[in-house]
Amino acid sequence: MNPADRLREHIREHRTGILYDLMFAVVWVGIVSLLFDVVFISAPLWAYYLCLLAGVPGYFGFFWSLDAAKRQQPRR
């Protein structure tokens, strides 16, 4: 199997996961950028990058809690 076929197969298997990852990243970067453009105008650049980096544990925490909430719901 060539690399292009493997990539297509991977995308086909993980389509919704890739879409959720991309949506979370776009929303996170958008919110942080908006905050630092409007609210924290004079904040240092390292604080901006630190807030962007906080998206990594934020991502895992969000999806972990979402998964936990789904497991607690009764089955129908």
N, C-alpha and C positions, 0 to 999 in steps of 0.2 A: 504494500500500500504506500503510495507516495505521500509526501507531506501535505499537499493540497487536499487530498482525500481525507487524510487524518484530521485536518483542520475543519473541513466541512462536517465530518462525523461528530467531532467534539462540539461544534456549534449547534448541531442538530440535537444532541443529547442534553446540552446545558443552556438552551435558548432562553428560558425564563430567568434562570439564575444570572446569566450574563446581562440581561436587560435590567434586572433589579440592581445589580452591582453598578451599572452605568447610571441608572436613575439616582441612586443614593449619592454617588460621587458628584454628579452635576448639581443636585440640590444642596449638598454640603458645601461645595466650593462656592455656589451662588450665595448662600446665606452668609458664609464667612466673609466673602468679598463685599457684600452689601453692608454688613456690620462695620467693616473697616473703612469703607468709603463714606459712610454716613455718620456712624456713632463714634468710632474710635479713629478719627481723622489723624490725630498726631501720634498715634501709637507707633512704636518701633517695628521695623520689618520682621524682626525675629519673633515678635508676638503674633504677627499674622501667620508666619510659617508654623508656629507652634499650634495655633488653632486649626490650621489645615491638617497638621499631623494628628491632632486629637480626633480627626475623623476616622482613623484606623480603629482605635478601640471603640469609638462610637458606632461604627458599622457592625462590628462583631457583637457588641452589647445589644444593639437594636434587633438584629436578626436572632440572637440567642433568646431574648425575651419574647419575640414574636413566636418562635418555635415552642417555647415553654407555655405560652398562652394557648396555642393551638392544641397542645397535648392535654391541657386541663379541661378543655371543652368536652362536654359529653357527646358521644357518638350518636348520630341520628340514623 
